[in-house]
Amino acid sequence: MSEQYEVVIIGGGAAGLNAALVLGRSKRNVLVLDENKARNNVTKASHGYLTRDGVKPEEFKGIGISEINAYPSVTYKESKVTSLYKEEGLFHIQGDERHYTAKRVIVATGMKDSLPNIKGIHDVYGTTVFHCPYCDGWERREEPLAVFGNDPGLMDYVKLIYNWSQDLIVFTNGPAQISEDEKKDLKLHSVKLIEEPLRELVSVNGDLKEVIGASGEVYDRSGGFILDTSEAQSFPLHEYFDIEFTEMGGYYTKEGCETLVEGLYVIGDSRHGFSGLLKAASEGYELAVALNHELAVNEWGKRG
């Protein structure tokens, strides 16, 4: 026997929970299915969200869940989605233990990181080595930092990190994919470039201490930023529907967050690759408002 909902939201991050909050306040019957594997769980604090700057990710999420649970038409369940299809105008969703149907489905599962193959990097990622300087740059300001990366976006990323600290060493872990002029530009700004492969990152309790090259040379660093964390979708929506990817790795949608499958929406990092807490929450709000309006207009027509 299926449980029926107006909207099922897959994913319980800022985007999904904010959509659930607004839909709950609109008296909509909503189910949130959350695998609870948030991308930012590796970090001690989240930043850049007004009134919640520096909040622990688990605290932020806990507040969100308690707020949506205040609305009787909203149900939150910790569950993995193992099947999703559409039949006769209804979406069918299989959770860990139950089967659900819904008129609309919102995918807000976010992305997952795949770190470079450098020994010791998992020990420091989220504590002293990060990807987003807007999230964590302030806490590392004026420190001796490492920049890890080696693709065409490297120079732009270095210029960005330089805003927070001018004590930079760039580690490309192999021949740098930048021009000779760009190498001269780094030298002009006193940014050292290390192209040799890396042996390991040495840390103590998550605090980066040293970067060691293959030659054995040691570079003292107390933090760093990774250019490319090779983000991948957390939820395989493309395996259930013919959904294409954007250049940023997000699922393609039309304006308004709807995919080419009617009634199927994607928001937050799942759509953009990276959006940050505030933008993700805002997109959840905007979509919930649009969905409730659409449902209300449809109901008006049926009652007339």
C-alpha positions in Angstrom: 0.0 0.0 0.0 1.4 3.3 -1.1 1.5 6.5 1.0 0.2 9.4 -1.0 1.6 12.9 -0.9 1.2 16.1 -3.0 4.9 16.7 -3.0 7.8 14.4 -2.2 11.2 16.1 -1.6 14.3 14.0 -2.0 17.0 15.5 0.1 17.1 17.3 3.4 19.6 20.1 3.0 18.9 23.8 3.0 17.1 23.7 -0.3 14.9 20.7 0.5 14.0 21.8 4.0 13.2 25.3 3.1 10.9 24.1 0.3 9.2 21.8 2.8 8.8 24.6 5.3 7.0 26.9 2.8 4.8 24.1 1.5 3.9 23.1 5.0 2.9 26.6 5.7 0.7 26.4 2.6 -1.1 23.4 4.0 0.5 21.0 1.5 0.9 17.3 2.2 4.7 16.9 1.9 7.2 14.1 2.5 10.9 14.7 2.9 13.1 11.7 2.3 16.6 12.3 3.5 19.6 10.0 3.3 21.4 12.4 5.7 24.7 12.5 3.9 25.2 16.2 3.6 28.3 17.4 1.7 29.2 19.9 4.5 29.2 17.3 7.3 33.0 17.3 7.0 33.3 20.8 8.2 33.1 22.2 11.7 31.1 25.3 10.8 29.1 26.8 8.0 29.4 30.5 7.1 27.8 33.3 5.1 24.2 32.6 6.2 22.8 35.7 8.0 21.9 34.9 11.6 23.6 31.5 11.4 27.2 32.5 10.6 29.5 29.9 12.1 26.7 27.4 12.9 27.6 23.7 13.0 26.1 21.9 10.1 24.4 19.4 12.3 22.9 22.2 14.4 21.7 24.0 11.3 20.0 20.9 10.0 18.5 20.0 13.4 16.9 23.4 13.6 15.5 23.0 10.1 14.0 19.6 10.8 12.4 20.8 14.1 10.8 23.8 12.3 9.3 21.7 9.5 8.0 19.2 12.0 5.9 21.9 13.6 3.6 21.7 10.5 1.3 18.6 10.7 1.1 18.2 6.9 4.9 17.7 6.6 6.6 14.4 7.3 10.4 13.9 7.6 11.9 10.5 7.2 15.5 9.4 7.1 15.5 7.1 4.1 17.3 6.3 0.9 15.4 6.4 -2.4 16.0 3.2 -4.4 13.5 3.7 -7.2 11.8 6.6 -8.9 9.4 6.5 -11.9 6.3 8.2 -13.3 3.2 6.4 -14.3 -0.2 7.7 -15.3 0.6 11.2 -14.1 1.9 10.1 -10.7 5.5 9.7 -9.4 6.3 6.5 -7.6 9.1 6.6 -5.1 10.5 3.6 -3.3 12.1 4.3 0.1 14.0 2.0 2.4 10.8 0.4 3.7 7.8 2.1 2.1 6.4 3.0 -1.4 5.2 6.5 -2.0 3.3 8.4 -4.7 3.2 12.1 -5.4 2.0 14.7 -7.9 5.3 16.5 -7.8 8.9 15.5 -6.9 11.7 17.9 -5.9 15.2 16.6 -6.0 17.5 18.5 -3.6 20.1 15.9 -2.8 23.1 18.0 -3.5 26.6 16.9 -4.6 29.4 14.8 -3.2 33.1 15.5 -3.3 35.8 13.3 -4.7 39.2 14.6 -3.5 42.5 14.4 -5.3 44.6 11.3 -4.8 47.0 12.7 -2.3 48.0 10.8 0.8 46.6 12.6 4.0 44.2 14.9 2.2 41.1 13.3 3.8 42.6 14.0 7.2 42.5 17.7 6.7 39.6 18.3 4.3 36.9 20.2 6.1 39.1 21.2 9.0 42.0 23.2 7.6 41.8 22.5 3.8 38.6 23.5 1.9 37.2 24.2 -1.5 35.1 27.4 -1.0 37.0 30.5 0.2 33.7 32.3 0.8 32.7 29.6 3.2 36.1 29.3 5.0 38.6 31.9 3.8 38.1 34.3 6.7 39.2 31.7 9.2 42.4 31.1 7.2 43.2 34.8 6.5 46.9 35.8 6.5 48.0 32.2 7.1 50.6 30.3 5.1 48.3 28.5 2.6 48.5 25.8 0.0 46.5 25.9 -3.2 46.0 22.4 -4.7 44.9 22.2 -8.4 46.0 21.9 -12.0 43.4 22.8 -14.6 42.6 25.8 -16.8 40.9 27.6 -13.9 43.9 27.5 -11.7 45.1 31.1 -12.2 41.7 32.6 -11.5 41.4 30.5 -8.4 44.9 31.6 -7.1 43.9 35.2 -7.6 40.8 34.6 -5.5 42.6 32.9 -2.7 45.3 35.6 -2.7 42.6 38.0 -1.5 42.6 36.2 1.9 46.3 35.5 2.2 49.4 36.5 0.1 51.5 33.7 1.6 50.6 31.1 -1.0 52.3 28.1 -2.5 50.6 26.4 -5.5 50.9 22.7 -5.7 50.0 21.2 -9.1 51.0 17.6 -8.3 52.6 17.4 -11.8 53.5 19.7 -14.7 51.4 22.9 -14.4 48.8 23.4 -17.1 49.5 27.2 -17.2 51.5 29.3 -19.6 55.0 30.7 -19.1 53.5 34.2 -18.8 51.2 32.9 -16.0 54.2 31.4 -14.2 55.9 34.7 -14.4 52.8 36.4 -13.0 52.8 34.0 -10.0 56.5 34.9 -9.4 55.7 38.6 -9.7 53.2 38.2 -6.9 55.7 36.1 -4.8 53.5 33.0 -5.2 55.7 29.9 -5.3 54.8 27.2 -7.8 55.6 23.5 -7.0 55.1 21.1 -9.9 56.6 18.0 -8.5 54.2 15.2 -7.5 53.2 15.2 -3.8 54.1 12.4 -1.4 51.7 13.3 1.4 50.1 16.0 3.6 51.2 15.8 7.3 48.6 16.9 9.9 47.9 16.7 13.6 44.2 16.2 14.6 43.1 17.6 11.2 45.4 20.6 11.3 47.7 20.7 8.3 51.3 21.1 9.2 53.4 20.1 6.1 53.1 19.4 2.5 55.8 16.9 1.4 56.9 16.6 -2.2 58.1 13.4 -3.9 61.7 14.6 -3.6 61.2 14.8 0.2 61.2 18.6 0.3 59.0 19.9 3.1 56.8 22.9 2.8 55.3 24.3 6.0 51.6 25.2 5.5 48.8 25.6 8.0 45.8 25.5 5.7 44.8 25.3 2.0 42.2 25.3 -0.7 41.4 22.7 -3.4 40.5 24.0 -6.8 38.7 20.9 -8.1 36.9 18.5 -5.8 35.4 16.6 -8.7 31.8 17.0 -7.6 29.4 14.3 -8.6 25.6 14.0 -8.1 24.6 12.4 -4.8 21.4 11.0 -6.3 21.4 9.2 -9.7 18.3 11.0 -11.1 19.8 10.4 -14.6 19.4 6.7 -14.1 15.6 7.0 -13.7 14.9 9.7 -16.3 16.5 11.1 -19.4 18.0 14.1 -17.6 21.1 15.8 -19.0 23.9 17.5 -17.1 25.0 21.1 -17.3 28.7 22.2 -17.7 28.9 22.5 -13.9 27.7 19.0 -13.4 24.2 19.9 -12.3 21.0 18.4 -13.6 19.6 20.5 -16.5 16.3 22.3 -15.8 14.2 24.8 -17.6 13.6 28.2 -16.0 11.7 27.6 -12.8 13.8 24.5 -11.8 11.5 22.1 -13.7 13.2 19.3 -15.7 11.9 18.2 -19.1 9.8 15.7 -17.1 6.7 17.5 -16.1 6.3 17.8 -12.3 10.0 16.9 -11.6 12.1 19.7 -10.2 15.8 20.1 -9.2 17.1 22.7 -6.8 20.2 23.7 -4.9 23.6 22.1 -5.5 21.9 19.3 -7.5 21.0 22.0 -10.1 24.0 24.3 -9.9 26.9 22.1 -8.8 27.6 24.6 -6.0 25.2 27.2 -4.7 25.9 27.7 -1.0 23.4 27.5 1.9 21.7 30.9 1.3 21.1 30.5 -2.4 20.0 26.9 -1.9 17.5 27.9 0.8 16.3 30.8 -1.4 15.7 28.5 -4.4 13.7 26.1 -2.2 11.5 29.0 -1.0 11.0 30.3 -4.6 10.0 26.8 -6.0 7.7 26.1 -3.1 5.9 29.4 -3.7 5.5 28.6 -7.4 4.3 25.1 -6.8 1.7 26.1 -4.2 0.4 28.8 -6.6 0.1 26.2 -9.4 -1.7 23.7 -7.2 -4.0 26.4 -5.8 -5.0 27.6 -9.3 -5.6 24.0 -10.4 -7.8 23.4 -7.4 -9.8 26.6 -8.0 -10.6 25.4 -11.5 -11.8 22.0 -10.3 -14.1 23.6 -7.6 -15.8 26.0 -10.0 
